Structure formats: C-alpha cells, structure tokens
C-alpha cells in the first residue's frame, strides 16, 4: 500500500479485513509521522476495498 497508494502507516499498524460479498475492506493505517504533528500523506486513502 505504501508504494502503490502513497500511504504512510502511523507507528504500529494493524487492520482486520472485512469481507462482504466479493469485496475485502482494509484500513490502510495512513497517519502522522513520528513527530505526531504532520500527516505525511494527507491525500492517501484511509480505507480501501479490493475484489477478492
């Protein structure tokens, strides 16, 4: 996700996939940098849905 979507995960990241029908929903964990002041990639998605 970091390379393809420009997501910058914040600290320790975790997500639990949610499957509904033919889609898998995932939290990208996009967030702030280590300073907790700047959002490194504000235009990147927080949630994505992918075809199974």
PDB file of N, CA, C, O and CB in Angstrom:
ATOM      1  N   UNK A   1       0.821  -1.196   0.000  1.00  0.00           N
ATOM      2  CA  UNK A   1       0.000   0.000   0.000  1.00  0.00           C
ATOM      3  C   UNK A   1       0.861   1.255   0.000  1.00  0.00           C
ATOM      4  O   UNK A   1       0.486   2.270  -0.586  1.00  0.00           O
ATOM      5  CB  UNK A   1      -0.932   0.001   1.200  1.00  0.00           C
ATOM      6  N   UNK A   2       2.009   1.186   0.653  1.00  0.00           N
ATOM      7  CA  UNK A   2       2.866   2.363   0.719  1.00  0.00           C
ATOM      8  C   UNK A   2       3.316   2.781  -0.680  1.00  0.00           C
ATOM      9  O   UNK A   2       3.274   3.963  -1.023  1.00  0.00           O
ATOM     10  CB  UNK A   2       4.085   2.089   1.614  1.00  0.00           C
ATOM     11  N   UNK A   3       3.736   1.833  -1.464  1.00  0.00           N
ATOM     12  CA  UNK A   3       4.263   2.154  -2.788  1.00  0.00           C
ATOM     13  C   UNK A   3       3.156   2.518  -3.777  1.00  0.00           C
ATOM     14  O   UNK A   3       3.272   3.510  -4.496  1.00  0.00           O
ATOM     15  CB  UNK A   3       5.066   0.983  -3.326  1.00  0.00           C
ATOM     16  N   UNK A   4       2.097   1.733  -3.817  1.00  0.00           N
ATOM     17  CA  UNK A   4       1.050   1.938  -4.819  1.00  0.00           C
ATOM     18  C   UNK A   4       0.079   3.062  -4.476  1.00  0.00           C
ATOM     19  O   UNK A   4      -0.408   3.745  -5.377  1.00  0.00           O
ATOM     20  CB  UNK A   4       0.283   0.670  -5.003  1.00  0.00           C
ATOM     21  N   UNK A   5      -0.212   3.270  -3.190  1.00  0.00           N
ATOM     22  CA  UNK A   5      -1.205   4.262  -2.783  1.00  0.00           C
ATOM     23  C   UNK A   5      -0.613   5.486  -2.091  1.00  0.00           C
ATOM     24  O   UNK A   5      -1.324   6.455  -1.823  1.00  0.00           O
ATOM     25  CB  UNK A   5      -2.200   3.622  -1.875  1.00  0.00           C
ATOM     26  N   UNK A   6       0.695   5.446  -1.799  1.00  0.00           N
ATOM     27  CA  UNK A   6       1.327   6.565  -1.118  1.00  0.00           C
ATOM     28  C   UNK A   6       0.983   6.647   0.354  1.00  0.00           C
ATOM     29  O   UNK A   6       1.146   7.699   0.973  1.00  0.00           O
ATOM     30  CB  UNK A   6       0.945   7.835  -1.782  1.00  0.00           C
ATOM     31  N   UNK A   7       0.516   5.562   0.915  1.00  0.00           N
ATOM     32  CA  UNK A   7       0.115   5.514   2.324  1.00  0.00           C
ATOM     33  C   UNK A   7       1.341   5.576   3.221  1.00  0.00           C
ATOM     34  O   UNK A   7       2.363   4.962   2.916  1.00  0.00           O
ATOM     35  CB  UNK A   7      -0.699   4.237   2.619  1.00  0.00           C
ATOM     36  N   UNK A   8       1.251   6.312   4.326  1.00  0.00           N
ATOM     37  CA  UNK A   8       2.309   6.355   5.333  1.00  0.00           C
ATOM     38  C   UNK A   8       1.732   5.815   6.638  1.00  0.00           C
ATOM     39  O   UNK A   8       1.064   6.552   7.362  1.00  0.00           O
ATOM     40  CB  UNK A   8       2.872   7.815   5.518  1.00  0.00           C
ATOM     41  N   UNK A   9       1.979   4.532   6.956  1.00  0.00           N
ATOM     42  CA  UNK A   9       1.423   3.949   8.176  1.00  0.00           C
ATOM     43  C   UNK A   9       1.962   4.624   9.429  1.00  0.00           C
ATOM     44  O   UNK A   9       3.150   4.934   9.515  1.00  0.00           O
ATOM     45  CB  UNK A   9       1.721   2.463   8.227  1.00  0.00           C
ATOM     46  N   UNK A  10       1.095   4.845  10.383  1.00  0.00           N
ATOM     47  CA  UNK A  10       1.458   5.514  11.634  1.00  0.00           C
ATOM     48  C   UNK A  10       1.843   4.480  12.678  1.00  0.00           C
ATOM     49  O   UNK A  10       1.042   3.606  13.011  1.00  0.00           O
ATOM     50  CB  UNK A  10       0.295   6.394  12.149  1.00  0.00           C
ATOM     51  N   UNK A  11       3.075   4.571  13.203  1.00  0.00           N
ATOM     52  CA  UNK A  11       3.580   3.693  14.265  1.00  0.00           C
ATOM     53  C   UNK A  11       3.240   2.236  13.989  1.00  0.00           C
ATOM     54  O   UNK A  11       3.322   1.787  12.846  1.00  0.00           O
ATOM     55  CB  UNK A  11       3.009   4.111  15.621  1.00  0.00           C
ATOM     56  N   UNK A  12       2.862   1.501  15.017  1.00  0.00           N
ATOM     57  CA  UNK A  12       2.456   0.107  14.836  1.00  0.00           C
ATOM     58  C   UNK A  12       1.095   0.076  14.181  1.00  0.00           C
ATOM     59  O   UNK A  12       0.153   0.709  14.658  1.00  0.00           O
ATOM     60  CB  UNK A  12       2.431  -0.657  16.187  1.00  0.00           C
ATOM     61  N   UNK A  13       0.989  -0.643  13.111  1.00  0.00           N
ATOM     62  CA  UNK A  13      -0.279  -0.655  12.390  1.00  0.00           C
ATOM     63  C   UNK A  13      -0.937  -2.019  12.490  1.00  0.00           C
ATOM     64  O   UNK A  13      -0.267  -3.043  12.625  1.00  0.00           O
ATOM     65  CB  UNK A  13      -0.069  -0.274  10.923  1.00  0.00           C
ATOM     66  N   UNK A  14      -2.224  -2.014  12.422  1.00  0.00           N
ATOM     67  CA  UNK A  14      -2.970  -3.261  12.408  1.00  0.00           C
ATOM     68  C   UNK A  14      -4.286  -3.033  11.675  1.00  0.00           C
ATOM     69  O   UNK A  14      -4.794  -1.913  11.622  1.00  0.00           O
ATOM     70  CB  UNK A  14      -3.217  -3.785  13.853  1.00  0.00           C
ATOM     71  N   UNK A  15      -4.810  -4.068  11.132  1.00  0.00           N
ATOM     72  CA  UNK A  15      -6.086  -3.987  10.462  1.00  0.00           C
ATOM     73  C   UNK A  15      -6.744  -5.354  10.497  1.00  0.00           C
ATOM     74  O   UNK A  15      -6.063  -6.379  10.521  1.00  0.00           O
ATOM     75  CB  UNK A  15      -5.924  -3.484   9.016  1.00  0.00           C
ATOM     76  N   UNK A  16      -8.032  -5.368  10.501  1.00  0.00           N
ATOM     77  CA  UNK A  16      -8.794  -6.607  10.406  1.00  0.00           C
ATOM     78  C   UNK A  16      -9.612  -6.532   9.132  1.00  0.00           C
ATOM     79  O   UNK A  16     -10.487  -5.676   9.003  1.00  0.00           O
ATOM     80  CB  UNK A  16      -9.709  -6.830  11.664  1.00  0.00           C
ATOM     81  N   UNK A  17      -9.336  -7.421   8.190  1.00  0.00           N
ATOM     82  CA  UNK A  17     -10.082  -7.377   6.941  1.00  0.00           C
ATOM     83  C   UNK A  17     -11.557  -7.705   7.163  1.00  0.00           C
ATOM     84  O   UNK A  17     -11.904  -8.539   7.999  1.00  0.00           O
ATOM     85  CB  UNK A  17      -9.474  -8.345   5.930  1.00  0.00           C
ATOM     86  N   UNK A  18     -12.403  -7.042   6.408  1.00  0.00           N
ATOM     87  CA  UNK A  18     -13.838  -7.295   6.439  1.00  0.00           C
ATOM     88  C   UNK A  18     -14.230  -7.751   5.046  1.00  0.00           C
ATOM     89  O   UNK A  18     -14.007  -7.039   4.067  1.00  0.00           O
ATOM     90  CB  UNK A  18     -14.656  -6.020   6.886  1.00  0.00           C
ATOM     91  N   UNK A  19     -14.814  -8.937   4.958  1.00  0.00           N
ATOM     92  CA  UNK A  19     -15.221  -9.483   3.671  1.00  0.00           C
ATOM     93  C   UNK A  19     -16.737  -9.434   3.582  1.00  0.00           C
ATOM     94  O   UNK A  19     -17.448 -10.002   4.412  1.00  0.00           O
ATOM     95  CB  UNK A  19     -14.697 -10.936   3.482  1.00  0.00           C
ATOM     96  N   UNK A  20     -17.216  -8.740   2.553  1.00  0.00           N
ATOM     97  CA  UNK A  20     -18.643  -8.676   2.269  1.00  0.00           C
ATOM     98  C   UNK A  20     -18.817  -8.980   0.789  1.00  0.00           C
ATOM     99  O   UNK A  20     -18.378  -8.214  -0.069  1.00  0.00           O
ATOM    100  CB  UNK A  20     -19.254  -7.273   2.648  1.00  0.00           C
ATOM    101  N   UNK A  21     -19.454 -10.089   0.501  1.00  0.00           N
ATOM    102  CA  UNK A  21     -19.629 -10.492  -0.889  1.00  0.00           C
ATOM    103  C   UNK A  21     -18.295 -10.715  -1.562  1.00  0.00           C
ATOM    104  O   UNK A  21     -17.485 -11.515  -1.096  1.00  0.00           O
ATOM    105  CB  UNK A  21     -20.427  -9.453  -1.651  1.00  0.00           C
ATOM    106  N   UNK A  22     -18.066 -10.022  -2.640  1.00  0.00           N
ATOM    107  CA  UNK A  22     -16.828 -10.170  -3.416  1.00  0.00           C
ATOM    108  C   UNK A  22     -15.777  -9.124  -3.067  1.00  0.00           C
ATOM    109  O   UNK A  22     -14.747  -9.042  -3.737  1.00  0.00           O
ATOM    110  CB  UNK A  22     -17.136 -10.093  -4.890  1.00  0.00           C
ATOM    111  N   UNK A  23     -16.018  -8.315  -2.021  1.00  0.00           N
ATOM    112  CA  UNK A  23     -15.077  -7.248  -1.661  1.00  0.00           C
ATOM    113  C   UNK A  23     -14.396  -7.521  -0.320  1.00  0.00           C
ATOM    114  O   UNK A  23     -14.997  -8.080   0.597  1.00  0.00           O
ATOM    115  CB  UNK A  23     -15.803  -5.903  -1.608  1.00  0.00           C
ATOM    116  N   UNK A  24     -13.139  -7.117  -0.226  1.00  0.00           N
ATOM    117  CA  UNK A  24     -12.382  -7.138   1.022  1.00  0.00           C
ATOM    118  C   UNK A  24     -12.086  -5.688   1.374  1.00  0.00           C
ATOM    119  O   UNK A  24     -11.472  -4.969   0.585  1.00  0.00           O
ATOM    120  CB  UNK A  24     -11.053  -7.994   0.896  1.00  0.00           C
ATOM    121  N   UNK A  25     -12.518  -5.253   2.556  1.00  0.00           N
ATOM    122  CA  UNK A  25     -12.283  -3.887   3.030  1.00  0.00           C
ATOM    123  C   UNK A  25     -11.109  -3.902   3.996  1.00  0.00           C
ATOM    124  O   UNK A  25     -11.046  -4.740   4.896  1.00  0.00           O
ATOM    125  CB  UNK A  25     -13.557  -3.296   3.714  1.00  0.00           C
ATOM    126  N   UNK A  26     -10.170  -2.961   3.802  1.00  0.00           N
ATOM    127  CA  UNK A  26      -8.980  -2.870   4.642  1.00  0.00           C
ATOM    128  C   UNK A  26      -8.708  -1.434   5.053  1.00  0.00           C
ATOM    129  O   UNK A  26      -8.857  -0.512   4.252  1.00  0.00           O
ATOM    130  CB  UNK A  26      -7.771  -3.443   3.915  1.00  0.00           C
ATOM    131  N   UNK A  27      -8.308  -1.249   6.306  1.00  0.00           N
ATOM    132  CA  UNK A  27      -7.839   0.038   6.799  1.00  0.00           C
ATOM    133  C   UNK A  27      -6.382   0.158   6.390  1.00  0.00           C
ATOM    134  O   UNK A  27      -5.608  -0.771   6.619  1.00  0.00           O
ATOM    135  CB  UNK A  27      -8.020   0.173   8.359  1.00  0.00           C
ATOM    136  N   UNK A  28      -5.988   1.263   5.796  1.00  0.00           N
ATOM    137  CA  UNK A  28      -4.603   1.434   5.348  1.00  0.00           C
ATOM    138  C   UNK A  28      -3.676   1.922   6.462  1.00  0.00           C
ATOM    139  O   UNK A  28      -2.456   1.893   6.299  1.00  0.00           O
ATOM    140  CB  UNK A  28      -4.556   2.408   4.190  1.00  0.00           C
ATOM    141  N   UNK A  29      -4.226   2.365   7.576  1.00  0.00           N
ATOM    142  CA  UNK A  29      -3.456   2.878   8.710  1.00  0.00           C
ATOM    143  C   UNK A  29      -2.673   4.134   8.347  1.00  0.00           C
ATOM    144  O   UNK A  29      -1.669   4.439   8.991  1.00  0.00           O
ATOM    145  CB  UNK A  29      -2.503   1.811   9.221  1.00  0.00           C
ATOM    146  N   UNK A  30      -3.117   4.869   7.324  1.00  0.00           N
ATOM    147  CA  UNK A  30      -2.462   6.106   6.936  1.00  0.00           C
ATOM    148  C   UNK A  30      -2.552   7.107   8.094  1.00  0.00           C
ATOM    149  O   UNK A  30      -3.618   7.279   8.685  1.00  0.00           O
ATOM    150  CB  UNK A  30      -3.104   6.689   5.644  1.00  0.00           C
ATOM    151  N   UNK A  31      -1.444   7.758   8.412  1.00  0.00           N
ATOM    152  CA  UNK A  31      -1.490   8.678   9.547  1.00  0.00           C
ATOM    153  C   UNK A  31      -0.314   9.627   9.624  1.00  0.00           C
ATOM    154  O   UNK A  31       0.299   9.975   8.615  1.00  0.00           O
ATOM    155  CB  UNK A  31      -1.567   7.908  10.805  1.00  0.00           C
ATOM    156  N   UNK A  32      -0.015  10.035  10.837  1.00  0.00           N
ATOM    157  CA  UNK A  32       1.010  11.044  11.100  1.00  0.00           C
ATOM    158  C   UNK A  32       2.408  10.447  11.107  1.00  0.00           C
ATOM    159  O   UNK A  32       2.584   9.233  11.212  1.00  0.00           O
ATOM    160  CB  UNK A  32       0.740  11.730  12.425  1.00  0.00           C
ATOM    161  N   UNK A  33       3.393  11.322  10.992  1.00  0.00           N
ATOM    162  CA  UNK A  33       4.782  10.882  11.077  1.00  0.00           C
ATOM    163  C   UNK A  33       5.177  10.732  12.547  1.00  0.00           C
ATOM    164  O   UNK A  33       4.338  10.860  13.439  1.00  0.00           O
ATOM    165  CB  UNK A  33       5.727  11.882  10.350  1.00  0.00           C
ATOM    166  N   UNK A  34       6.428  10.468  12.784  1.00  0.00           N
ATOM    167  CA  UNK A  34       6.917  10.201  14.144  1.00  0.00           C
ATOM    168  C   UNK A  34       6.788  11.403  15.084  1.00  0.00           C
ATOM    169  O   UNK A  34       6.826  11.234  16.303  1.00  0.00           O
ATOM    170  CB  UNK A  34       8.363   9.769  14.087  1.00  0.00           C
ATOM    171  N   UNK A  35       6.635  12.619  14.534  1.00  0.00           N
ATOM    172  CA  UNK A  35       6.503  13.805  15.390  1.00  0.00           C
ATOM    173  C   UNK A  35       5.084  13.966  15.947  1.00  0.00           C
ATOM    174  O   UNK A  35       4.863  14.731  16.886  1.00  0.00           O
ATOM    175  CB  UNK A  35       6.891  15.057  14.607  1.00  0.00           C
ATOM    176  N   UNK A  36       4.136  13.246  15.366  1.00  0.00           N
ATOM    177  CA  UNK A  36       2.718  13.334  15.736  1.00  0.00           C
ATOM    178  C   UNK A  36       2.153  14.731  15.474  1.00  0.00           C
ATOM    179  O   UNK A  36       1.196  15.157  16.121  1.00  0.00           O
ATOM    180  CB  UNK A  36       2.533  12.966  17.211  1.00  0.00           C
ATOM    181  N   UNK A  37       2.760  15.433  14.517  1.00  0.00           N
ATOM    182  CA  UNK A  37       2.318  16.774  14.147  1.00  0.00           C
ATOM    183  C   UNK A  37       1.894  16.821  12.675  1.00  0.00           C
ATOM    184  O   UNK A  37       0.903  17.463  12.328  1.00  0.00           O
ATOM    185  CB  UNK A  37       3.436  17.798  14.413  1.00  0.00           C
ATOM    186  N   UNK A  38       2.639  16.148  11.832  1.00  0.00           N
ATOM    187  CA  UNK A  38       2.425  16.221  10.380  1.00  0.00           C
ATOM    188  C   UNK A  38       1.809  14.948   9.831  1.00  0.00           C
ATOM    189  O   UNK A  38       2.241  13.844  10.163  1.00  0.00           O
ATOM    190  CB  UNK A  38       3.738  16.497   9.666  1.00  0.00           C
ATOM    191  N   UNK A  39       0.796  15.106   8.987  1.00  0.00           N
ATOM    192  CA  UNK A  39       0.261  13.979   8.231  1.00  0.00           C
ATOM    193  C   UNK A  39       1.094  13.903   6.959  1.00  0.00           C
ATOM    194  O   UNK A  39       1.026  14.794   6.113  1.00  0.00           O
ATOM    195  CB  UNK A  39      -1.296  14.144   7.918  1.00  0.00           C
ATOM    196  N   UNK A  40       1.877  12.844   6.825  1.00  0.00           N
ATOM    197  CA  UNK A  40       2.832  12.742   5.723  1.00  0.00           C
ATOM    198  C   UNK A  40       2.166  12.599   4.367  1.00  0.00           C
ATOM    199  O   UNK A  40       2.700  13.061   3.359  1.00  0.00           O
ATOM    200  CB  UNK A  40       3.745  11.579   5.949  1.00  0.00           C
ATOM    201  N   UNK A  41       1.007  11.965   4.335  1.00  0.00           N
ATOM    202  CA  UNK A  41       0.352  11.708   3.053  1.00  0.00           C
ATOM    203  C   UNK A  41      -1.156  11.962   3.177  1.00  0.00           C
ATOM    204  O   UNK A  41      -1.949  11.021   3.170  1.00  0.00           O
ATOM    205  CB  UNK A  41       0.624  10.250   2.582  1.00  0.00           C
ATOM    206  N   UNK A  42      -1.549  13.244   3.291  1.00  0.00           N
ATOM    207  CA  UNK A  42      -2.951  13.569   3.581  1.00  0.00           C
ATOM    208  C   UNK A  42      -3.937  13.180   2.487  1.00  0.00           C
ATOM    209  O   UNK A  42      -5.129  13.054   2.766  1.00  0.00           O
ATOM    210  CB  UNK A  42      -3.074  15.024   3.833  1.00  0.00           C
ATOM    211  N   UNK A  43      -3.488  12.989   1.268  1.00  0.00           N
ATOM    212  CA  UNK A  43      -4.396  12.642   0.177  1.00  0.00           C
ATOM    213  C   UNK A  43      -4.490  11.135  -0.089  1.00  0.00           C
ATOM    214  O   UNK A  43      -5.201  10.706  -0.998  1.00  0.00           O
ATOM    215  CB  UNK A  43      -3.956  13.342  -1.076  1.00  0.00           C
ATOM    216  N   UNK A  44      -3.774  10.337   0.703  1.00  0.00           N
ATOM    217  CA  UNK A  44      -3.843   8.895   0.553  1.00  0.00           C
ATOM    218  C   UNK A  44      -5.072   8.359   1.276  1.00  0.00           C
ATOM    219  O   UNK A  44      -5.535   8.966   2.241  1.00  0.00           O
ATOM    220  CB  UNK A  44      -2.563   8.229   1.088  1.00  0.00           C
ATOM    221  N   UNK A  45      -5.611   7.215   0.815  1.00  0.00           N
ATOM    222  CA  UNK A  45      -6.833   6.679   1.409  1.00  0.00           C
ATOM    223  C   UNK A  45      -6.611   6.105   2.804  1.00  0.00           C
ATOM    224  O   UNK A  45      -5.519   5.638   3.130  1.00  0.00           O
ATOM    225  CB  UNK A  45      -7.410   5.616   0.514  1.00  0.00           C
ATOM    226  N   UNK A  46      -7.655   6.145   3.614  1.00  0.00           N
ATOM    227  CA  UNK A  46      -7.648   5.518   4.935  1.00  0.00           C
ATOM    228  C   UNK A  46      -8.287   4.141   4.886  1.00  0.00           C
ATOM    229  O   UNK A  46      -8.019   3.286   5.730  1.00  0.00           O
ATOM    230  CB  UNK A  46      -8.377   6.397   5.951  1.00  0.00           C
ATOM    231  N   UNK A  47      -9.132   3.939   3.893  1.00  0.00           N
ATOM    232  CA  UNK A  47      -9.861   2.690   3.735  1.00  0.00           C
ATOM    233  C   UNK A  47      -9.881   2.319   2.261  1.00  0.00           C
ATOM    234  O   UNK A  47     -10.101   3.176   1.404  1.00  0.00           O
ATOM    235  CB  UNK A  47     -11.303   2.804   4.299  1.00  0.00           C
ATOM    236  N   UNK A  48      -9.651   1.036   1.961  1.00  0.00           N
ATOM    237  CA  UNK A  48      -9.739   0.585   0.579  1.00  0.00           C
ATOM    238  C   UNK A  48     -10.615  -0.653   0.502  1.00  0.00           C
ATOM    239  O   UNK A  48     -10.765  -1.377   1.487  1.00  0.00           O
ATOM    240  CB  UNK A  48      -8.338   0.297   0.001  1.00  0.00           C
ATOM    241  N   UNK A  49     -11.189  -0.895  -0.662  1.00  0.00           N
ATOM    242  CA  UNK A  49     -11.967  -2.092  -0.936  1.00  0.00           C
ATOM    243  C   UNK A  49     -11.377  -2.754  -2.178  1.00  0.00           C
ATOM    244  O   UNK A  49     -11.184  -2.109  -3.208  1.00  0.00           O
ATOM    245  CB  UNK A  49     -13.488  -1.756  -1.132  1.00  0.00           C
ATOM    246  N   UNK A  50     -11.096  -4.046  -2.066  1.00  0.00           N
ATOM    247  CA  UNK A  50     -10.492  -4.801  -3.157  1.00  0.00           C
ATOM    248  C   UNK A  50     -11.368  -5.983  -3.530  1.00  0.00           C
ATOM    249  O   UNK A  50     -12.051  -6.547  -2.675  1.00  0.00           O
ATOM    250  CB  UNK A  50      -9.087  -5.279  -2.771  1.00  0.00           C
ATOM    251  N   UNK A  51     -11.355  -6.358  -4.787  1.00  0.00           N
ATOM    252  CA  UNK A  51     -12.043  -7.573  -5.204  1.00  0.00           C
ATOM    253  C   UNK A  51     -11.315  -8.784  -4.653  1.00  0.00           C
ATOM    254  O   UNK A  51     -10.085  -8.827  -4.661  1.00  0.00           O
ATOM    255  CB  UNK A  51     -12.142  -7.653  -6.740  1.00  0.00           C
ATOM    256  N   UNK A  52     -12.064  -9.767  -4.175  1.00  0.00           N
ATOM    257  CA  UNK A  52     -11.436 -10.998  -3.696  1.00  0.00           C
ATOM    258  C   UNK A  52     -10.675 -11.639  -4.827  1.00  0.00           C
ATOM    259  O   UNK A  52     -10.066 -12.693  -4.642  1.00  0.00           O
ATOM    260  CB  UNK A  52     -12.481 -11.977  -3.124  1.00  0.00           C
TER     261      UNK A  52
END
